[in-house]
Amino acid sequence: MGYLSERAIADLRYKATEKFTKLPIPKLDTMHSGDNLSKLTNDIQLVKRFLDWDGYFLILRPLMAVATLAYLTYLNWQLTLASLVFIPIMMYLTMKITQPISNYSKALQEELANINKANQDILGGIQIVKSFNLKDRILESFKGQVDESVKRGRVIALRRAILAGISGFLTFLPFIVSFGLGSLLVNRGSMSVGGLLAFINLLNQLSWPLAQLPNHIGSYKAAGAGLDRIYEIVDIVSERQTGEKLDFESENVLSFNNVRFAYGEKDILQGISFHINCGEKVALVGPSGGGKSTIFKLITGFYQPYEGEISLFNNTIDKWKLDFLREEIAVVSQDTYLFPTTIKENITLGRNFSMEAIIAASQKANAHNFIMELADGYDTMVGERGAKLSGGQRQRISIARAILKDAKLLLLDEATSALDTESEQMVQQALEKAMEGRTTMVIAHRLSTIKNADRILVIEGGAVVEEGTHEQLLDKEGLYSKLYNKDFSHVDQESGVA
Ligand SMILES: Nc1ncnc2c1ncn2[C@@H]1O[C@H](COP(=O)(O)OP(=O)(O)OP(=O)(O)O)[C@@H](O)[C@H]1O
């Protein structure tokens, strides 16, 4: 049973974790990682406890009871019948009392998941909690959740305790009956003292397993509730796995044709059309919330469905197998995620590259020098989420990653977070190197990137409202010119670029 339980739990863990890698991003947007982790730990633990312990007894004890019952009947069927008259009552009460345990267990597991969520929010936002002095407020609401989980746990404990009491009492009754009735039979000479003692001894082998049954049934119900919650993930329909590996060689790298998209009820893209040819650098600019990042999310196939047509490398996105398509798209996003491992592994992401190639990519990304200054160079551990590196260093690592990937299409989301001037320049140079000779779409926040682009798309309210080069757009005196005058004209004057 131990072997089977370990295997089953490992399979369940793998199945749930694998599912997470296949979940559609819109679905993941609606889930909380604290709840997900709770399912992978607390709920799986419930199932494990049942398989390790109660499952075994749930099979063994009824078998023992049946075998014992057969032998008791053989010894003296009248005494057996009289002693076991209480068993159906016990069974009935057990069923009645354990019935709601699975619902209570589910409620308890949900409350434990809420506690996990709160823990994760507190730990993830610990600097905000401290700097905004949120400690008391947060702990107060956390205490409320803990108290609620205790309340729900107590309801289950109370049911189990009542059950244990009733079953303990009812399993005692057969002994009283068999002692009383058995003594009469011995007096009458229709049973020997030895026979009665053997009967009572055996009766113990029947009533003890039956007395334990409610506990095992309670655990079975709780495990079922845990399993239900795990299957809430496993049963979600995966992201599309169909499609083909098509040819990446194409002059027409990317095109949107009248694309409309909504997050749920909220319309975001209102019929966007544009195309990018091989080798072009196109900058997306426009007011916050206009839909620039949403365009990236559609290109990588993260969000569906949409209206209109999106083509990559001359084929509509639905013809591509997404895994293959993503091989040739490199994304550098604003919030760089680094895994808690070495710098080298964060750049290669587990793929096989020669050290020369890794160094060359890091040099282009302006990262090599700072990496070599670290105690363990490329083998330096970066800490959770890259906590041991500065914001600019993290960005350069993610640029090195993208350069090494050497994908045909680069999607860059320039960071808006403030970096000091030197770090900013380093990142800027790294981005320019990454874009060299590569088809690039960049959500641009820096004037130099915008000016270097072959074309600029101005996005507002989910539509391309202007398109052209920097000079052409300034001449139009439209939205771009307004944005430029508001955000950048002073930069040009200071740097003497204009
Ligand atoms: N996952 C999501 N679910 C629901 N709404 C979303 C989601 N992501 C973005 N939005 C909404 O879609 C709109 C467009 O967001 P998007 O991130 O594409 O804008 P953006 O132009 O990139 O903005 P910014 O320049 O501030 O990054 C916003 O109103 C935003 O609130």
The ligand as an SDF file (V2000), in Angstrom:
LIG
                    3D

 31 33  0  0  0  0  0  0  0  0999 V2000
   -5.5340   40.1840  -18.1730 N   0  0  0  0  0  0  0  0  0  0  0  0
   -6.3570   41.2260  -18.2880 C   0  0  0  0  0  0  0  0  0  0  0  0
   -7.6530   41.0940  -17.9500 N   0  0  0  0  0  0  0  0  0  0  0  0
   -8.5080   42.1310  -18.0750 C   0  0  0  0  0  0  0  0  0  0  0  0
   -8.1510   43.3550  -18.5370 N   0  0  0  0  0  0  0  0  0  0  0  0
   -6.8660   43.5480  -18.8840 C   0  0  0  0  0  0  0  0  0  0  0  0
   -5.9010   42.4950  -18.7670 C   0  0  0  0  0  0  0  0  0  0  0  0
   -4.7150   42.9770  -19.1900 N   0  0  0  0  0  0  0  0  0  0  0  0
   -4.9120   44.2560  -19.5370 C   0  0  0  0  0  0  0  0  0  0  0  0
   -6.1990   44.6000  -19.3650 N   0  0  0  0  0  0  0  0  0  0  0  0
   -6.8200   45.8940  -19.6940 C   0  0  0  0  0  0  0  0  0  0  0  0
   -6.6450   46.0950  -21.0800 O   0  0  0  0  0  0  0  0  0  0  0  0
   -6.3540   47.4570  -21.3630 C   0  0  0  0  0  0  0  0  0  0  0  0
   -5.1140   47.5300  -22.2450 C   0  0  0  0  0  0  0  0  0  0  0  0
   -4.0110   47.0790  -21.4870 O   0  0  0  0  0  0  0  0  0  0  0  0
   -2.5560   46.9590  -22.1110 P   0  0  0  0  0  0  0  0  0  0  0  0
   -1.6770   46.3940  -21.0630 O   0  0  0  0  0  0  0  0  0  0  0  0
   -2.6060   46.2790  -23.4080 O   0  0  0  0  0  0  0  0  0  0  0  0
   -2.2190   48.5090  -22.3450 O   0  0  0  0  0  0  0  0  0  0  0  0
   -0.8400   49.1930  -22.6900 P   0  0  0  0  0  0  0  0  0  0  0  0
   -1.1070   50.1000  -23.8380 O   0  0  0  0  0  0  0  0  0  0  0  0
    0.2440   48.1840  -22.8820 O   0  0  0  0  0  0  0  0  0  0  0  0
   -0.5880   50.0360  -21.3680 O   0  0  0  0  0  0  0  0  0  0  0  0
    0.8060   50.4750  -20.6700 P   0  0  0  0  0  0  0  0  0  0  0  0
    1.4640   51.4310  -21.5980 O   0  0  0  0  0  0  0  0  0  0  0  0
    0.3270   51.1720  -19.4180 O   0  0  0  0  0  0  0  0  0  0  0  0
    1.5950   49.2470  -20.4020 O   0  0  0  0  0  0  0  0  0  0  0  0
   -6.2230   48.1500  -20.0240 C   0  0  0  0  0  0  0  0  0  0  0  0
   -7.4230   48.8610  -19.8000 O   0  0  0  0  0  0  0  0  0  0  0  0
   -6.0950   47.0430  -19.0160 C   0  0  0  0  0  0  0  0  0  0  0  0
   -6.7230   47.3780  -17.8120 O   0  0  0  0  0  0  0  0  0  0  0  0
  1  2  1  0
  2  3  1  0
  2  7  2  0
  3  4  2  0
  4  5  1  0
  5  6  2  0
  6  7  1  0
  6 10  1  0
  7  8  1  0
  8  9  2  0
  9 10  1  0
 10 11  1  0
 11 12  1  0
 11 30  1  0
 12 13  1  0
 13 14  1  0
 13 28  1  0
 14 15  1  0
 15 16  1  0
 16 17  2  0
 16 18  1  0
 16 19  1  0
 19 20  1  0
 20 21  2  0
 20 22  1  0
 20 23  1  0
 23 24  1  0
 24 25  2  0
 24 26  1  0
 24 27  1  0
 28 29  1  0
 28 30  1  0
 30 31  1  0
M  END
$$$$
